[in-house]
Amino acid sequence: MMKTQPNINWPNNINQTNNTAALSGFLLGNLRRRTALLAAAATGVLLAAQTSSSQPPQAIGAVFVIAMENHNFTQPPTQTNPQPILGNPAAPFMNSLITPGNPNAAQVSYATAYFNAGRGVHPSEPSYVWAEAGTDFGVHTDADPNPANGNVFDAPHLTAQLNAMGIPWKNYQEDVQLAPSPIHSASGTNGPVNPFNGSTQYNYAVKHNPMAFFADTQLQNVYPLAQLFDDLNNNTVGRYNWITPNQYNGAHSSLNSGFTYHGTHYTGDSANIAQGDNFLAHVVPQIMASQAYQNSGVIIIWWDETEGGDDASRTLMEAVISPLAKGNAYASSVVMSHSSDLKTMEEIFALPNVNNPIPAGETNNFGGHNNVAIVNDLSDLFVPGTIPAASLSVSPGDLVFDPHTQHYSQLVRVINNGDGPAPTPVRLVLDNLSANATLLNADGTTEVLAPLGSPYIDIDRANSTFGPHETRTVQLEFADPGGQSISYDTRVLSVVPTP
């Protein structure tokens, strides 16, 4: 006869039985049954949980992402071109942000282990697509979006999720007003005088506009960069704001005549870096002076891809500037990538994780599969409690045998322990289900999110809101012809599309 599990009083009485679950946030060594955090994979790593006793100091306000180009933060000393940002004399502003004691670093935290999105995610365009969708869909091109190029996607992505939730967002693209449309690149030498670098050269590259590669947002909310400063003055920015400089101000390309910065004339790659540093030195203080930033806003300085390789010897600069950052150039050694940014945005805005397929060859070397649902978020860069990570736990009831059907049933409770709503849809996944048993009422099996082949069941699929301190129940039905013990590990996921 199969052993059954007694009811468990969480979290004060955690017992080890054949059919045991553990509350999220506890690391329980030898327990056979364990419950991971929302959207965390069964990799043996538990991310930090936020419970009802750990309140955010303040909800994050507006988010500003500034996208920069084509330079490593650190790289092997044998690599000299392109140059790294760390310690570069052409980048005094960027280096001031990561220097403890420098006034510019007072509200800055940065990552020291921020790696390329995945192996072979090059050239630039795939990184921008990844920032929206958690994958590049295996398309490696810098071409303007065109269905014939295979680089216009119809898949879940961040700004579509924001649209669905009614959360305002804006996409500021420098020089877009000089292009025929936001989905066509434009460059030349006879444009208006650029307010940052003083030249008449312009270069809008659609490859640096992430929303342009998704059919539903290609033409939505796209503004010239000048609109950003009007919106800052009028406090009409979005909750989520993407900012792309033109290719000169983004450190991608050097101006024809080079660039003089702080009395030094730079050419070649040094000019690229100096132009980008100059842009940030002008734009970041203007954002920081705005009401949107001062009301718990966040600026993220983001770089698109590593140069020269995708291994651990090459990192990208990722700096967070915010009143809620740990500050004083706090250096985080937590492994991060573009998937970390996307996961963080979805946590901030209470969205389910996108779960688009990642080509097998592009999974990275740093913690395994780089799916948004299982990577580290950016929370280590902020004051503890700032990023509202969900905290869900699982409490299974007794297994009951039905002699008429010869099946076993079990009532399982999923509990939202947080003080805010958990993103939906919510799915209960059974990993490592014993070979003798089959989950008869599964809604599917994991096909994208490792481990593959685990059955899952939707929880209260008709209910679109999983409120704070709410409990949902789901009935599991097993076939077990041999009458042996049934065991499995549990995960609670909130991902779209299905796992």
VEXDREN-2710 file (C-alpha; in Angstrom, 1 decimal):
% VEXDREN-2710
k/r/px/py/pz
1/MET/0.0/0.0/0.0
2/MET/1.3/3.5/-0.9
3/LYS/2.5/5.7/1.9
4/THR/0.6/9.0/2.2
5/GLN/1.8/12.4/3.4
6/PRO/0.3/14.0/6.5
7/ASN/-0.8/17.6/6.2
8/ILE/2.1/20.0/6.9
9/ASN/1.9/23.3/8.8
10/TRP/4.1/25.7/6.8
11/PRO/6.8/26.7/7.6
12/ASN/7.2/25.8/11.2
13/ASN/6.9/22.0/10.8
14/ILE/8.8/20.8/7.7
15/ASN/8.9/17.0/7.7
16/GLN/10.8/14.6/5.5
17/THR/8.5/11.9/4.1
18/ASN/8.1/10.1/0.8
19/ASN/6.0/13.0/-0.4
20/THR/7.4/16.2/1.1
21/ALA/7.4/19.8/-0.2
22/ALA/9.6/22.6/1.0
23/LEU/8.6/26.3/1.4
24/SER/10.3/28.6/-1.1
25/GLY/13.3/30.4/0.3
26/PHE/14.5/27.4/2.5
27/LEU/17.4/25.3/1.3
28/LEU/16.7/21.9/2.6
29/GLY/19.6/19.7/1.7
30/ASN/18.4/16.1/1.4
31/LEU/14.6/16.5/1.0
32/ARG/13.3/14.5/-1.9
33/ARG/10.5/17.0/-2.6
34/ARG/11.3/20.6/-3.0
35/THR/9.5/23.7/-4.2
36/ALA/11.5/26.3/-6.1
37/LEU/10.8/30.0/-6.3
38/LEU/8.5/31.3/-9.0
39/ALA/10.1/30.6/-12.4
40/ALA/13.3/29.1/-10.9
41/ALA/14.5/25.9/-12.5
42/ALA/15.5/22.8/-10.7
43/THR/19.2/23.4/-11.1
44/GLY/20.1/23.3/-7.4
45/VAL/20.3/27.1/-7.2
46/LEU/17.7/29.0/-5.2
47/LEU/17.5/32.7/-5.9
48/ALA/16.8/35.1/-3.0
49/ALA/13.1/35.1/-2.0
50/GLN/11.0/38.1/-0.9
51/THR/8.5/37.2/1.7
52/SER/5.8/39.2/3.4
53/SER/8.3/40.3/6.1
54/SER/10.7/41.8/3.5
55/GLN/9.0/44.8/2.0
56/PRO/10.5/46.8/-0.8
57/PRO/11.7/50.2/0.5
58/GLN/9.8/51.8/-2.4
59/ALA/8.3/50.5/-5.6
60/ILE/10.5/51.2/-8.7
61/GLY/9.2/54.1/-10.8
62/ALA/10.3/54.8/-14.4
63/VAL/13.0/52.6/-15.9
64/PHE/15.5/54.1/-18.5
65/VAL/17.7/51.7/-20.5
66/ILE/20.5/53.3/-22.5
67/ALA/21.9/51.0/-25.1
68/MET/25.7/51.2/-25.9
69/GLU/27.7/49.4/-28.5
70/ASN/30.6/47.0/-29.3
71/HIS/33.0/47.2/-26.3
72/ASN/33.9/44.8/-23.5
73/PHE/34.1/46.0/-20.0
74/THR/37.0/43.7/-19.3
75/GLN/39.0/41.5/-21.7
76/PRO/42.3/39.6/-21.9
77/PRO/45.3/41.8/-22.0
78/THR/46.3/40.3/-25.3
79/GLN/43.2/41.8/-26.9
80/THR/43.8/45.5/-27.8
81/ASN/41.0/46.2/-30.3
82/PRO/38.4/47.2/-29.6
83/GLN/39.5/48.6/-26.3
84/PRO/37.8/47.8/-23.0
85/ILE/35.9/50.4/-21.1
86/LEU/37.4/49.7/-17.6
87/GLY/40.2/52.1/-17.0
88/ASN/40.1/53.6/-20.5
89/PRO/41.2/57.3/-20.5
90/ALA/38.7/58.0/-23.3
91/ALA/35.9/57.0/-20.9
92/PRO/36.3/59.2/-17.8
93/PHE/32.6/59.5/-17.1
94/MET/31.9/55.8/-17.3
95/ASN/34.8/55.0/-15.0
96/SER/33.7/57.7/-12.5
97/LEU/30.5/55.8/-12.1
98/ILE/32.3/52.7/-10.9
99/THR/34.8/54.4/-8.7
100/PRO/33.9/54.3/-5.0
101/GLY/34.0/57.7/-3.4
102/ASN/33.4/59.5/-6.6
103/PRO/30.3/61.7/-6.4
104/ASN/29.1/60.3/-9.7
105/ALA/29.1/56.8/-8.1
106/ALA/26.9/57.7/-5.2
107/GLN/23.8/56.0/-6.6
108/VAL/25.6/53.4/-8.8
109/SER/25.9/49.7/-8.7
110/TYR/27.5/47.6/-11.4
111/ALA/28.1/44.0/-12.4
112/THR/31.5/42.4/-12.7
113/ALA/30.3/39.1/-14.1
114/TYR/27.9/40.3/-16.9
115/PHE/28.4/38.0/-19.9
116/ASN/27.2/37.8/-23.5
117/ALA/23.6/36.6/-23.9
118/GLY/24.7/33.3/-25.2
119/ARG/27.4/31.6/-27.3
120/GLY/27.5/33.1/-30.8
121/VAL/24.9/35.7/-30.2
122/HIS/26.3/38.1/-32.8
123/PRO/26.3/40.6/-34.5
124/SER/24.5/43.5/-32.8
125/GLU/20.9/42.8/-33.8
126/PRO/20.5/39.5/-32.0
127/SER/21.4/41.1/-28.7
128/TYR/18.7/43.7/-29.1
129/VAL/16.1/41.1/-30.0
130/TRP/17.2/39.1/-26.9
131/ALA/16.6/42.2/-24.7
132/GLU/12.9/42.0/-25.8
133/ALA/12.3/38.3/-26.1
134/GLY/15.0/36.3/-24.2
135/THR/16.3/34.8/-27.4
136/ASP/17.5/35.7/-30.8
137/PHE/15.4/32.9/-32.4
138/GLY/18.6/31.7/-34.0
139/VAL/18.6/34.6/-36.5
140/HIS/22.0/36.2/-36.8
141/THR/21.9/39.3/-39.0
142/ASP/22.1/43.1/-38.9
143/ALA/19.6/43.5/-41.7
144/ASP/16.6/45.9/-41.3
145/PRO/13.5/44.0/-40.3
146/ASN/11.8/42.2/-43.2
147/PRO/9.8/39.0/-43.3
148/ALA/12.0/37.9/-46.2
149/ASN/15.1/38.1/-43.9
150/GLY/13.3/36.0/-41.2
151/ASN/13.9/38.7/-38.6
152/VAL/10.3/39.9/-38.0
153/PHE/8.9/37.8/-35.1
154/ASP/5.5/37.0/-33.8
155/ALA/6.2/35.8/-30.3
156/PRO/5.8/36.9/-26.7
157/HIS/8.1/39.9/-25.9
158/LEU/8.4/42.6/-23.2
159/THR/6.7/45.6/-24.8
160/ALA/3.8/43.5/-26.0
161/GLN/3.4/42.3/-22.4
162/LEU/3.4/45.9/-21.2
163/ASN/0.8/46.8/-23.8
164/ALA/-1.4/43.9/-22.5
165/MET/-1.2/45.3/-19.0
166/GLY/-1.7/48.9/-20.0
167/ILE/1.8/49.9/-18.8
168/PRO/3.1/52.9/-20.8
169/TRP/6.5/52.6/-22.6
170/LYS/8.5/54.7/-25.0
171/ASN/11.2/54.0/-27.5
172/TYR/13.6/56.9/-28.1
173/GLN/15.8/56.5/-31.1
174/GLU/18.4/59.1/-32.1
175/ASP/18.1/60.2/-35.8
176/VAL/15.0/58.2/-36.4
177/GLN/13.3/61.4/-37.7
178/LEU/15.8/61.3/-40.6
179/ALA/14.8/57.9/-41.7
180/PRO/11.9/57.0/-44.1
181/SER/10.3/55.0/-41.2
182/PRO/11.4/53.4/-37.9
183/ILE/12.0/50.1/-39.8
184/HIS/14.5/51.6/-42.3
185/SER/18.0/52.7/-41.4
186/ALA/19.4/56.1/-42.5
187/SER/22.8/57.7/-42.5
188/GLY/24.6/60.6/-44.1
189/THR/26.8/63.7/-43.6
190/ASN/24.3/66.5/-44.2
191/GLY/22.1/66.3/-41.2
192/PRO/21.4/68.9/-38.5
193/VAL/24.2/69.7/-36.1
194/ASN/24.2/67.0/-33.4
195/PRO/23.8/68.5/-30.0
196/PHE/26.2/66.0/-28.4
197/ASN/29.1/65.7/-30.8
198/GLY/28.8/68.8/-32.9
199/SER/28.9/67.1/-36.3
200/THR/26.4/67.0/-39.1
201/GLN/26.8/63.2/-39.5
202/TYR/23.8/61.0/-38.6
203/ASN/23.3/57.3/-38.4
204/TYR/20.0/55.7/-37.3
205/ALA/20.5/51.9/-37.4
206/VAL/17.3/49.8/-37.0
207/LYS/19.5/46.9/-35.8
208/HIS/19.7/48.9/-32.5
209/ASN/15.9/49.3/-32.1
210/PRO/14.7/46.1/-30.4
211/MET/10.9/46.7/-30.8
212/ALA/11.3/47.1/-34.6
213/PHE/11.7/43.3/-35.0
214/PHE/8.3/42.4/-33.6
215/ALA/5.2/42.8/-35.9
216/ASP/3.0/44.3/-33.2
217/THR/5.4/47.0/-31.9
218/GLN/7.5/47.9/-35.0
219/LEU/5.9/51.4/-35.3
220/GLN/4.6/51.9/-31.8
221/ASN/5.8/54.6/-29.4
222/VAL/8.9/55.5/-31.4
223/TYR/10.2/59.0/-30.8
224/PRO/13.3/61.0/-31.8
225/LEU/15.7/61.4/-29.0
226/ALA/14.9/65.1/-28.6
227/GLN/11.4/64.0/-27.4
228/LEU/13.1/62.4/-24.3
229/PHE/14.1/65.7/-22.9
230/ASP/10.7/67.3/-23.4
231/ASP/9.1/64.3/-21.7
232/LEU/11.6/64.5/-18.8
233/ASN/10.7/68.2/-18.4
234/ASN/7.0/67.5/-18.6
235/ASN/7.1/64.3/-16.6
236/THR/5.5/62.4/-19.5
237/VAL/8.1/59.6/-19.9
238/GLY/6.9/56.0/-19.9
239/ARG/7.3/53.5/-17.1
240/TYR/9.7/51.7/-19.3
241/ASN/11.9/53.7/-21.7
242/TRP/14.4/52.4/-24.2
243/ILE/17.1/54.9/-25.4
244/THR/19.4/54.2/-28.4
245/PRO/22.0/56.8/-29.4
246/ASN/23.0/57.0/-33.0
247/GLN/25.9/54.9/-34.0
248/TYR/28.4/57.7/-33.2
249/ASN/27.1/58.6/-29.8
250/GLY/26.6/54.9/-29.0
251/ALA/30.4/54.2/-29.3
252/HIS/29.8/52.1/-32.4
253/SER/31.5/54.2/-35.1
254/SER/33.9/57.1/-35.1
255/LEU/33.1/60.5/-36.8
256/ASN/35.0/61.2/-40.0
257/SER/37.1/63.9/-38.3
258/GLY/37.6/62.1/-35.0
259/PHE/36.4/63.6/-31.7
260/THR/38.0/66.0/-29.3
261/TYR/37.0/65.3/-25.7
262/HIS/38.3/67.1/-22.6
263/GLY/41.0/68.7/-24.7
264/THR/42.3/65.4/-26.3
265/HIS/41.7/64.6/-29.9
266/TYR/40.7/61.0/-30.4
267/THR/40.5/58.9/-33.6
268/GLY/39.6/55.3/-34.4
269/ASP/38.3/53.2/-31.6
270/SER/39.4/55.7/-28.9
271/ALA/37.1/58.2/-30.6
272/ASN/34.2/55.7/-30.5
273/ILE/34.6/55.4/-26.8
274/ALA/35.0/59.1/-26.2
275/GLN/31.9/59.9/-28.2
276/GLY/29.9/57.4/-26.2
277/ASP/31.3/58.6/-22.9
278/ASN/30.4/62.2/-23.9
279/PHE/26.9/61.2/-24.7
280/LEU/26.4/59.5/-21.4
281/ALA/28.0/62.4/-19.5
282/HIS/25.3/64.7/-21.0
283/VAL/22.2/62.4/-20.9
284/VAL/22.6/60.6/-17.6
285/PRO/22.6/63.9/-15.4
286/GLN/19.6/65.1/-17.3
287/ILE/17.6/62.0/-16.5
288/MET/18.8/62.1/-12.9
289/ALA/17.5/65.7/-12.6
290/SER/14.0/64.7/-13.6
291/GLN/11.0/64.0/-11.4
292/ALA/10.6/60.6/-13.0
293/TYR/14.1/59.5/-11.9
294/GLN/13.9/61.1/-8.4
295/ASN/10.7/59.2/-7.8
296/SER/12.6/55.9/-7.4
297/GLY/13.6/55.8/-11.1
298/VAL/16.3/53.5/-12.5
299/ILE/18.8/54.1/-15.3
300/ILE/20.5/51.0/-16.8
301/ILE/23.6/51.4/-19.0
302/TRP/23.5/48.4/-21.2
303/TRP/26.0/47.1/-23.7
304/ASP/25.0/44.9/-26.6
305/GLU/27.6/42.1/-27.1
306/THR/31.1/41.0/-26.2
307/GLU/33.9/41.4/-28.7
308/GLY/36.5/38.8/-29.5
309/GLY/34.7/35.8/-27.8
310/ASP/31.9/34.7/-25.5
311/ASP/34.0/33.2/-22.7
312/ALA/34.4/34.3/-19.1
313/SER/37.4/36.4/-19.9
314/ARG/35.2/39.0/-21.5
315/THR/32.6/40.9/-19.6
316/LEU/30.1/43.6/-20.5
317/MET/29.5/46.8/-18.6
318/GLU/26.2/46.8/-16.8
319/ALA/25.6/49.7/-14.5
320/VAL/22.5/50.6/-12.6
321/ILE/21.9/54.2/-11.4
322/SER/19.1/54.7/-8.9
323/PRO/18.1/56.1/-5.5
324/LEU/17.3/52.4/-4.8
325/ALA/20.7/51.0/-5.9
326/LYS/23.2/49.9/-3.3
327/GLY/25.3/52.7/-4.5
328/ASN/28.9/54.0/-4.1
329/ALA/30.0/51.8/-7.0
330/TYR/28.8/48.6/-5.4
331/ALA/30.4/45.8/-7.5
332/SER/28.3/42.7/-7.8
333/SER/29.9/39.4/-8.7
334/VAL/26.6/37.6/-9.4
335/VAL/26.5/36.1/-12.9
336/MET/24.2/38.1/-15.2
337/SER/23.3/38.5/-18.9
338/HIS/20.7/40.2/-21.1
339/SER/18.2/37.6/-19.8
340/SER/18.8/39.0/-16.3
341/ASP/17.6/42.5/-17.4
342/LEU/14.5/41.0/-19.1
343/LYS/13.7/38.9/-16.0
344/THR/14.0/42.0/-13.8
345/MET/11.7/44.1/-16.0
346/GLU/9.1/41.3/-15.8
347/GLU/9.5/41.2/-12.0
348/ILE/9.2/45.0/-11.7
349/PHE/6.0/45.0/-13.8
350/ALA/4.5/41.7/-12.4
351/LEU/4.7/40.0/-15.8
352/PRO/5.1/36.3/-16.5
353/ASN/8.5/35.3/-17.9
354/VAL/8.8/35.0/-21.6
355/ASN/9.9/31.5/-22.5
356/ASN/10.8/31.6/-26.2
357/PRO/13.0/28.8/-27.5
358/ILE/16.8/29.3/-27.4
359/PRO/18.9/27.4/-29.9
360/ALA/20.8/24.6/-28.2
361/GLY/24.1/26.0/-29.5
362/GLU/23.5/29.3/-27.8
363/THR/23.1/28.2/-24.3
364/ASN/25.8/29.8/-22.3
365/ASN/28.7/28.5/-20.2
366/PHE/27.7/30.4/-17.0
367/GLY/25.1/28.4/-15.0
368/GLY/23.7/26.4/-17.9
369/HIS/20.7/27.2/-19.9
370/ASN/20.2/31.0/-20.2
371/ASN/16.4/31.0/-20.2
372/VAL/14.8/34.1/-18.6
373/ALA/13.0/31.9/-16.0
374/ILE/16.1/30.5/-14.5
375/VAL/18.8/33.2/-14.6
376/ASN/19.8/35.6/-11.8
377/ASP/18.0/38.9/-12.0
378/LEU/19.6/42.3/-11.2
379/SER/18.4/42.3/-7.6
380/ASP/22.0/42.2/-6.2
381/LEU/22.5/45.7/-7.6
382/PHE/19.7/47.1/-5.5
383/VAL/18.8/47.7/-1.9
384/PRO/17.4/44.3/-0.6
385/GLY/13.7/44.0/-1.3
386/THR/13.6/46.5/-4.2
387/ILE/13.0/43.9/-6.9
388/PRO/9.7/42.2/-6.1
389/ALA/10.6/38.6/-6.7
390/ALA/7.6/36.4/-6.2
391/SER/7.4/33.8/-3.3
392/LEU/5.2/30.9/-4.0
393/SER/5.1/27.6/-2.0
394/VAL/3.5/24.2/-2.6
395/SER/1.7/22.2/0.1
396/PRO/0.5/18.8/-1.1
397/GLY/-2.2/16.8/0.6
398/ASP/-2.6/13.1/1.0
399/LEU/-2.5/10.6/-1.9
400/VAL/-5.9/8.8/-2.1
401/PHE/-6.4/5.5/-4.0
402/ASP/-9.6/5.0/-5.9
403/PRO/-10.3/1.3/-6.3
404/HIS/-12.8/1.8/-9.1
405/THR/-10.4/3.7/-11.4
406/GLN/-7.2/2.2/-10.0
407/HIS/-5.9/5.8/-9.9
408/TYR/-4.4/7.9/-7.2
409/SER/-5.5/11.5/-6.6
410/GLN/-3.8/14.3/-4.6
411/LEU/-5.0/17.8/-3.7
412/VAL/-2.1/20.3/-3.9
413/ARG/-2.2/23.9/-2.6
414/VAL/-0.1/26.6/-4.2
415/ILE/0.3/29.7/-1.9
416/ASN/1.3/33.2/-2.8
417/ASN/3.3/34.3/0.3
418/GLY/4.0/37.7/-1.1
419/ASP/2.3/41.1/-0.5
420/GLY/1.7/41.6/-4.2
421/PRO/0.0/39.6/-7.0
422/ALA/2.0/36.9/-8.7
423/PRO/2.2/37.0/-12.5
424/THR/-0.2/34.6/-14.3
425/PRO/-0.6/32.1/-15.9
426/VAL/0.7/29.9/-13.1
427/ARG/1.7/26.3/-13.7
428/LEU/2.7/23.5/-11.4
429/VAL/5.5/21.4/-12.8
430/LEU/6.4/17.9/-11.6
431/ASP/10.1/17.2/-12.2
432/ASN/11.7/13.8/-11.7
433/LEU/8.3/12.0/-11.5
434/SER/9.0/8.4/-10.6
435/ALA/9.1/6.1/-13.6
436/ASN/6.2/4.0/-12.3
437/ALA/3.7/6.9/-12.3
438/THR/2.0/9.0/-15.0
439/LEU/0.3/12.3/-14.4
440/LEU/-3.0/11.6/-16.2
441/ASN/-4.4/15.1/-16.2
442/ALA/-1.3/17.0/-17.3
443/ASP/-1.8/20.0/-19.6
444/GLY/1.5/19.4/-21.3
445/THR/5.2/18.7/-20.7
446/THR/8.1/21.1/-20.6
447/GLU/9.5/21.4/-24.1
448/VAL/11.6/24.6/-23.8
449/LEU/12.5/25.1/-20.2
450/ALA/14.9/22.4/-18.8
451/PRO/14.5/19.8/-17.5
452/LEU/12.6/18.8/-20.6
453/GLY/9.7/16.3/-20.5
454/SER/8.3/17.2/-17.1
455/PRO/4.5/17.2/-16.9
456/TYR/2.8/20.4/-15.8
457/ILE/-0.8/21.4/-15.0
458/ASP/-2.3/24.8/-15.2
459/ILE/-3.6/26.2/-11.9
460/ASP/-7.0/27.9/-11.9
461/ARG/-6.6/28.7/-15.6
462/ALA/-9.9/30.8/-15.6
463/ASN/-8.6/33.1/-12.8
464/SER/-6.3/35.8/-14.2
465/THR/-5.3/37.3/-10.9
466/PHE/-3.2/35.4/-8.2
467/GLY/-3.5/37.8/-5.3
468/PRO/-1.3/38.3/-2.3
469/HIS/-1.7/35.6/0.4
470/GLU/-4.1/33.7/-1.9
471/THR/-4.2/29.9/-2.1
472/ARG/-5.0/28.0/-5.2
473/THR/-5.7/24.3/-5.4
474/VAL/-5.1/21.8/-8.1
475/GLN/-6.1/18.1/-8.3
476/LEU/-3.5/15.7/-9.5
477/GLU/-4.4/12.3/-10.9
478/PHE/-1.9/9.6/-11.2
479/ALA/-1.8/6.2/-12.8
480/ASP/0.5/3.8/-10.9
481/PRO/0.0/0.2/-12.2
482/GLY/2.7/-1.2/-9.9
483/GLY/1.3/0.4/-6.8
484/GLN/4.8/1.7/-5.8
485/SER/5.6/4.9/-4.1
486/ILE/5.1/8.1/-6.1
487/SER/7.7/10.8/-5.9
488/TYR/8.5/14.0/-7.7
489/ASP/10.0/17.4/-7.3
490/THR/7.8/20.6/-7.8
491/ARG/8.3/23.9/-9.5
492/VAL/5.9/26.7/-9.8
493/LEU/6.3/28.6/-13.1
494/SER/4.8/31.7/-14.6
495/VAL/5.9/31.6/-18.2
496/VAL/4.5/32.4/-21.6
497/PRO/4.2/30.5/-23.9
498/THR/3.8/27.1/-22.3
499/PRO/7.0/25.6/-20.7
END
